[in-house]
Amino acid sequence: MFVYRAGFQRQELGYAAAAGVVMFVIDFVLGRIGTRAFGVGRT
């Protein structure tokens, strides 16, 4: 919702893009931590 408001309602596309990248990095790191914690993908 934050990215949508920044990008389309306030016309701050660069700020919205940067926020999207930060959100992706946070999701990626949390996903990696979760897969290691639960042992997903181990044989």
N, C-alpha and C positions, 0 to 999 in steps of 0.2 A: 504494500500500500504506500509506503514511504517513497519508493522509487517511482511509482506511478504519479504521485502528487508532484514530486520534484521535476520529473521529466515532462509531464503533459499539462499540468495545471499551472505550474509556476515557470515553465519554459526554461528550466535549468538542466539541459540535457547532459552536460559534462558532469555535473554533480550527481545526477541520477546514474550515469554510467559508472562512476567511481564507487558509488554506494552498492551497485550491483556486483562489482568485482569483489568488494569487501565481503558482501554476503556470500558469494560463491566460495571464497577462501575459508570463511568460518564454517560453512556447510561441509566443505571438503575435509577440513581438519577434524570436525566432529564425527564425520562418517568414518574416517580412518581410525579414530580412537574407538568407535563403536565396533568396528569389524575386528580389531585386535582384542578388545575386551571380551567379545562373545565368541571368538574363534571361528568366524565365518571364513570359509574358503580354505581351511586347513584340511589336509587329507589324513 
